[in-house]
């Protein structure tokens, strides 16, 4: 059954941050974030900051090569824009009902605010 481990793979044995906190039969571990008492909002902000730091670190490594080769830079920007457009499309489709409800509510309040 692959890499499945009855203890390690059990989601009940992970904290809300996804850290394995131990099995019922073994020692308990405490997640760094749980131990610090970090709120969900602080945790989300820390993860965003870490992701931006990682992205910036990677871009600092690869962007100088693009500036030496304009074709590579255009290719990168085009590829990046495709991913952004894809993400936005998936996000809008996933929340289409909510978006339509919001537009309907806006139209009730101000019929001229929403295009027909």
C-alpha positions, 0 to 999 in steps of 0.5 A: 500500500505504498508509503502509508503508515497507520500512525504517521498518515493518520490526520488525527495525529497532526495538529492544525498546521499539519505537523505530526504530533505523535502516536497514541503509543509513543511520545508526543511532539508539539508543533513550533507554531502551536507551542508559540500560541500563534493565531491562525491569522498570524500563521497565515501571514507567516506562510505568505511571508515565507512564500514571498521570501522563497519566490524572491530568493528564486527570482533573484537567482534567475532574473539576471539571466533573463535580463541578458536574454530578452527572449527568455524574459518574454517567455517567462512573463508569458508563462507567468501570465498564463498561470495567473489567468488559469488560477483566476479562472479556476477561482472564479469558476469555483465561486461562481454561485457566490459571485452571482449572488453578490452581483444579484444583490448589488443589482437589487440595490443599484440596478445601474451598477451591474451590466445587463 
